[in-house]
């Protein structure tokens, strides 16, 4: 399995993705806005752009789960 093309650490378990949030004036370059819910795995992948949203401090957070 390939790693996700982009990972975003977030503070809430419900996130929106439109594929162009970080592209200035890029709304036309993205995809329809979808709302995603992070489950007990601690992450969710967008079905359109494969962006992975990782809950900060959750089980999938490489920077927060280890307690360093």
C-alpha positions as CSV (number, residue, x, y, z in Angstrom):
1,X,0.0,0.0,0.0
2,X,1.3,3.4,-0.9
3,X,1.5,6.2,1.7
4,X,-1.0,9.0,1.4
5,X,0.2,11.9,-0.8
6,X,-0.4,14.4,2.0
7,X,-1.1,14.2,5.7
8,X,-2.7,16.9,7.7
9,X,-2.8,16.9,11.6
10,X,-6.1,18.2,12.9
11,X,-7.6,19.0,16.3
12,X,-11.2,17.8,15.7
13,X,-12.6,14.5,14.7
14,X,-14.9,16.0,12.0
15,X,-13.1,17.7,9.1
16,X,-14.0,19.1,5.7
17,X,-11.9,18.5,2.6
18,X,-12.3,20.2,-0.8
19,X,-8.9,19.3,-2.2
20,X,-7.9,23.0,-2.6
21,X,-8.0,24.6,0.9
22,X,-4.3,25.4,0.8
23,X,-4.2,26.6,-2.9
24,X,-4.7,30.4,-3.2
25,X,-7.8,30.9,-5.4
26,X,-7.8,27.2,-6.0
27,X,-11.5,26.3,-5.3
28,X,-12.0,25.5,-9.0
29,X,-9.0,23.2,-8.8
30,X,-10.2,21.0,-6.0
31,X,-13.2,18.6,-5.6
32,X,-16.7,18.9,-4.0
33,X,-16.4,19.6,-0.3
34,X,-16.9,16.5,1.7
35,X,-17.2,16.1,5.5
36,X,-15.2,13.3,7.0
37,X,-15.3,11.7,10.5
38,X,-12.1,10.4,12.2
39,X,-12.8,7.0,13.9
40,X,-11.0,5.0,16.5
41,X,-8.0,4.5,14.1
42,X,-7.2,8.1,14.6
43,X,-7.3,9.1,10.9
44,X,-9.5,9.3,7.9
45,X,-8.6,9.5,4.1
46,X,-10.4,11.6,1.6
47,X,-12.0,9.5,-1.1
48,X,-11.4,12.2,-3.7
49,X,-7.8,13.3,-3.2
50,X,-6.4,10.7,-0.7
51,X,-5.4,13.4,1.7
52,X,-5.1,11.9,5.2
53,X,-6.4,13.7,8.2
54,X,-4.7,12.6,11.5
55,X,-6.2,13.5,14.9
56,X,-3.6,15.2,17.0
57,X,-2.9,13.0,20.0
58,X,-4.8,10.1,18.5
59,X,-3.4,6.6,17.9
60,X,-2.2,7.4,14.4
61,X,-0.4,10.7,15.3
62,X,3.3,10.0,14.9
63,X,4.2,13.1,16.8
64,X,1.7,12.8,19.7
65,X,0.9,9.2,20.4
66,X,4.4,8.2,21.6
67,X,4.3,10.7,24.5
68,X,7.6,12.3,23.6
